Amino acid sequence: MIRGLPLRVTRTTRLAIVASIVSASCIAGAGAFVLSSTHTASADDRPVAGAVDTRVERSAELPRPSTPDQVDTGALDTPALSDAVPFAYAGDSITARPDSWLHQLESDDRLHAVGGYAHSGYRADQVLAEIGPVPQARVLVVEVGTNDVNQAIPTERTIADVDAIVRKVGAERVLVVAGPPADWTWSHWGADRRTGQLVLTDALHAEADRHGWAFVDPFRAIRTADGAYVPGTSPDGIHPTAEANRGVAAAMADAIERTAR
């Protein structure tokens, strides 16, 4: 029974009222890549007050995005030069999807993924539970937190899990990746995914600075000032397109090489 509704209201009417309430409560609401060990906020990092935006906001009236079960684990069997940079990866669907930056780098013989774990839909703590040590990695790439934001996990808990992933993998150096853009201003856990990604990115950058790790935002060219995807660069408001991932992969390759030096 819906609080405040009399019992004589029909089930159909109650459902219609619930749909109206949910719809009303879900408010609908670029660039060079950055590799940095010092955080300086810029206009690209924050929403621009009063900016004109003609995008259609993602709302509760749109279909809920689905993420197929995609997993990468261990070394990737890719061609690599004898002096290729050995790196490990820790990630979610931004890393695990077939057209992700990781898989777009499979043909880059300057880099070699020697271990790691990435699982679509996984929070940072779930990646932590599955990943193992990869001491032979020169660089560990940490790309987690998207699903933490979606599920309204406190940012400090996500950061603690990032620290634990780094300790568990045991790579020589660490590269922390910014949170991706998000068109969605809601989630089924009550989170504003777009704003949450900006908060997560700030926290990840600050944590990288604190430990002396490298930090990269490979999404700057496809992120608008308020944190959404540039129109045409995401099929679902959560993941980059294959074409957009080519630019993300190029930024990641450069960041991994720089971190390894």
TANOR-V48104 format. One line per field, one symbol per residue. ss: DSSP state (2 for helix, 1 for strand, 0 for the rest). psi: psi as a letter, one per 40 degrees, with the letter a starting at -180 (. if undefined). burial: I if it has 24 or more other C-alpha atoms within 12 Angstrom, else O. A space follows every 50 residues. Layout:
ss->???
psi->???
burial->???
This chain:
ss->00000000002222222222222220000000011100000022200000 00000001000000000000111000000000001111111022220000 22220000001111111110000222222200000000111110022222 00002222222222222220001111100000010000000022222222 22222222222001111002221000001000010000010222222222 22222222220
psi->hhhehidehiddddddddddddddeghg.hiiihhiehhhiideeiihhe hhheihihieeiihiihihhhhiaihgihiidfihhiiihaaddddidei ddddedeheeihheiahhhheiidddddddiiigeehdhhhhgieddddd efhhdddddddddddddddfidihhhhiiiiheheiieefihdddddddd ddddddddddefiihhgeedeehideeiihheeheeediiiddddddddd ddddddddde.
burial->OOOOOOOOOOOOOOOOOOOOOOOOOIOIIIOOIIIIIOIOOOOIIIOOOO OOOOOOIIIIOOOOOOOOOOIIIIIIOOOOOOOIIIIIIIIIIIIIIIII IIIIIIOIOOIIIIIIIIIIIIIIIIIIOIIIIIOOIIIIIIIIIIIIII IIIOIOOIIOIIIIIIOIIIIIIIIIIIIIIIIIIIIOOOIIIIIIIIII IIIIIIIIOOOOIIIIIIIIIIIIIIIIIIIOIIOIIIIIIOOIIIIIII IIIIIIIIIIO
